[in-house]
Structures are given as structure tokens and as C-alpha cells.
């Protein structure tokens, strides 16, 4: 773990820690990414945080984001929270992933980085909150028939 991120690790391990990953970046600034993925609304994060806090009253939320200033301006609730600052280093995302997986619980965005943070979590009993829809294109959720005979396997 880079020295920059080391001070975050002990508090994450010592508390009932919750990773909150807010993905904005290209989902906000790229028309194609915005149309395909969509940006999760603030209400998603607030509702997940409130819900998690009902099950884990001592939860401490560790906020990861590619738009940390937006997260700081927007997450105004009465939650114990720490914003994970981003280091300008080629391997910074890998180190942030290490911190994410050290958290006990996860509130993920529609992002592969979020998903990996939760999938690789060290606490198998941890809670994971995820959006119902990963992308905006509802046509990809339709069920199609399989061109095989199920009776014959």
C-alpha cells in the first residue's frame, strides 16, 4: 500500500467500515457513457447509507470517488464519514481497491471498480448494497428464448 493511503487502512480495519463508491467522471462528462451507464442519483447513496446505518448503528462511511468535491458537497447527512483523497500515482486505483476490500460493508456504484471492491471483500458477513440497474439500456434486460431443446440438456 502506498504511504499516501496507509493512514486510511487502520481506521478502516478498526471500525464497522463501509465503502461508498461514487462513480461520476466520464458518466457525467461523456455523452455516450452517460447515456449507456447513467449516473446514480444522490438519493441512491443517501438511502443505502440510511438503510445500512439501521443495521449497523456504529457504521463509519469511507467515501471513494472520482469526483470527491461533488461527494463532499453533496453528502451532508449526519453520518460518520471519511473522504478518501486520491493520490496522483499510476497505481493509485489499485491501492484504493485494497482499501475498498478492507471495508466490512459496501455501497457500490454501477462500476466495475465498485463491484471488485465488494467481491474481494475480506469480511464474508459484510453487507453489500448495489443499484438495481447497472446500465440505462433496458432492452439489455429482456429475456430471450434459447435456441435449444431443454429436454435434451
N, C-alpha and C positions, 0 to 999 in steps of 0.2 A: 504494500500500500504506500503510495506517495506520502511523503512527510506532510504535505498540504492537507491530506484527508485524514491522517492519523488522529487528530483531536476529536473527530466525529465518532470514531469507532467505539471507544469506551462508553460514552453516553448511550449509543445505540444498543450495545450489549447489556448495559446495566439497568435499562428501563423496559417498560412494556412499550417497545418502539413500534411505530407504524410508518412504513414507507408510503409517501404520497407522491406519485409521479405525475406531473402536469406537462403534457406534450403540446406545444404550440408551434414555435418555429415555422417550418415550411407549411404546416397545416393552416397557418394564418396568412403567410406571405406568398404562398404559391397557389394560384387559382386551381390548378389540376389536383394538387394534394388536398386542398380544401374541399373540392367537390367530391373526391373519392373517399377520403378518410373522415373529414369533418372534425371540428374542434369540439371537445366535450365542454358543456357549459359549466360555469362555476357551481351551479346548483347540484350537479352530479357529485362534485368533490365535497361540498358542504353537507349534503345528505349522507354520503358514505361516512364522513368523519363523525357526524352526529350519531349515526347508527352504530358505528364501531365503539364510540365512547359509551354508549348504553351498555355494551357487553364488557368493555374494558375501561372503567372509570379513570384509571391512572395512565391511560394512553398518552404517549408523547409522540407527536407527529413530526416526522423528518421530511421536509419538502424538497423534492428534486425537480428541477425544471430547466428547460432550455430558454425560458422567459421568466427568470427569477424575479425581476422587478414587477412584472404583472402579478405573479403569485403573492409577493409581499403586499402589493396594493390591494389585492382582491380578497385574500383570506383574512378576514377581520374577526372571525369568531373567537370565542373565549376558549381556545384550545391551547394546550402546551405545545409549542412548535419551535422547531429549529429549521432554518433555511440553509440548505447545503450549497455553499458557494462553489462556483465552477472554476477549476484551475485551467489555465491555458497551457495544456500539455498534450502531446499526441495520444497518450494513453489514458487521458482523464476519464473517458467514458468507462473504460474497463475498471478503473478504480472506484468510480461511482457505483458500478454494478456490484462490486464487492461489498460496499456499504449497504446497498439495497437488499442484498441477500442476507445480510446480517440482521436486518429488521425482523421482528417477530410476526408482524402483520403487514398486509399490503393493500393499498388502494391504487389500482393500476389504471393507466390511460389506455387508449386504443393504439398501443405502441409495442413493438417487439421488445424494446429495452425493458419496459414495464413488465411484460409477460415473463421475460427471462429472470428478472429480479424476483418475481413471485415463485416461478417454477423451481429456481435453485435455492429457495429459502432454507435456512438451516433448522428452523423450528417447524416440524411437520404438523403441529397442532395450531399453527397460526391461521388467522382469518384472512381471506382474500376477497376483496370487492373488485368487480370488473364491470365494464359497461355491457349492456345488453346487446348493443350493435357495435361491431368493430369498424364498420365502414358505412358510408351513406348509400351505397347502391343496393337497394332492397331486392333487385332482380337476382342477385347472387345468393339470396336466402331461399329461393324457391326450390322445392323438391322435384326432381325429375325421376322418371321411371328408369330402371336399369335394364339394359337390353340383354338380359339373361334369364334363364328359367331357374327360379329359386328352388323349385322342387328337386332339381338335379344338382344343386350345390353350385 
